[in-house]
Amino acid sequence: MKFINYLESITDVGIYPLISLLIFFLFFVGVTWFVFGGKKEYFDNAANLPINEKD
């Protein structure tokens, strides 16, 4: 039996791609907000972590 036949037998299977797209979109928006809304000091500190052995 082909994989498509299993998907056709599931009721309301069309909602799963929509949920996946929504999760991806919310994650992308969250990461973009974190990057552009973050403080420069935090990113400078994180960039220097491998270099600074005292911290």
BELPEJO-V968116 format. One record per residue. N is the residue number from 1. RES is the residue in three letters. PHI is phi as a letter, one per 30 degrees, with the letter a starting at -180 (NA if undefined). OMEGA is omega in degrees with one decimal (none if undefined). Layout:
# BELPEJO-V968116
n=N res=RES phi=PHI omega=OMEGA
n=N res=RES phi=PHI omega=OMEGA
This chain:
# BELPEJO-V968116
n=1 res=MET phi=NA omega=-178.6
n=2 res=LYS phi=d omega=-177.9
n=3 res=PHE phi=d omega=-178.7
n=4 res=ILE phi=d omega=178.9
n=5 res=ASN phi=d omega=176.3
n=6 res=TYR phi=d omega=-179.4
n=7 res=LEU phi=d omega=-179.7
n=8 res=GLU phi=d omega=-178.9
n=9 res=SER phi=d omega=179.1
n=10 res=ILE phi=d omega=178.8
n=11 res=THR phi=d omega=179.7
n=12 res=ASP phi=h omega=-179.2
n=13 res=VAL phi=d omega=-178.6
n=14 res=GLY phi=d omega=-178.6
n=15 res=ILE phi=d omega=-177.0
n=16 res=TYR phi=d omega=175.2
n=17 res=PRO phi=d omega=178.3
n=18 res=LEU phi=d omega=178.0
n=19 res=ILE phi=d omega=178.2
n=20 res=SER phi=d omega=178.1
n=21 res=LEU phi=d omega=179.1
n=22 res=LEU phi=d omega=178.4
n=23 res=ILE phi=d omega=179.0
n=24 res=PHE phi=d omega=-179.0
n=25 res=PHE phi=d omega=179.4
n=26 res=LEU phi=d omega=176.7
n=27 res=PHE phi=d omega=179.9
n=28 res=PHE phi=d omega=178.2
n=29 res=VAL phi=d omega=179.5
n=30 res=GLY phi=d omega=178.8
n=31 res=VAL phi=d omega=178.3
n=32 res=THR phi=d omega=178.4
n=33 res=TRP phi=d omega=179.2
n=34 res=PHE phi=d omega=-176.9
n=35 res=VAL phi=d omega=-176.8
n=36 res=PHE phi=d omega=-179.7
n=37 res=GLY phi=c omega=-177.2
n=38 res=GLY phi=d omega=179.3
n=39 res=LYS phi=d omega=-178.9
n=40 res=LYS phi=d omega=-179.4
n=41 res=GLU phi=d omega=179.5
n=42 res=TYR phi=d omega=-177.9
n=43 res=PHE phi=d omega=175.6
n=44 res=ASP phi=d omega=177.9
n=45 res=ASN phi=d omega=179.4
n=46 res=ALA phi=d omega=179.7
n=47 res=ALA phi=d omega=-178.5
n=48 res=ASN phi=c omega=-178.2
n=49 res=LEU phi=e omega=179.6
n=50 res=PRO phi=d omega=-176.5
n=51 res=ILE phi=d omega=-177.4
n=52 res=ASN phi=d omega=178.8
n=53 res=GLU phi=c omega=-179.1
n=54 res=LYS phi=d omega=-176.9
n=55 res=ASP phi=d omega=none
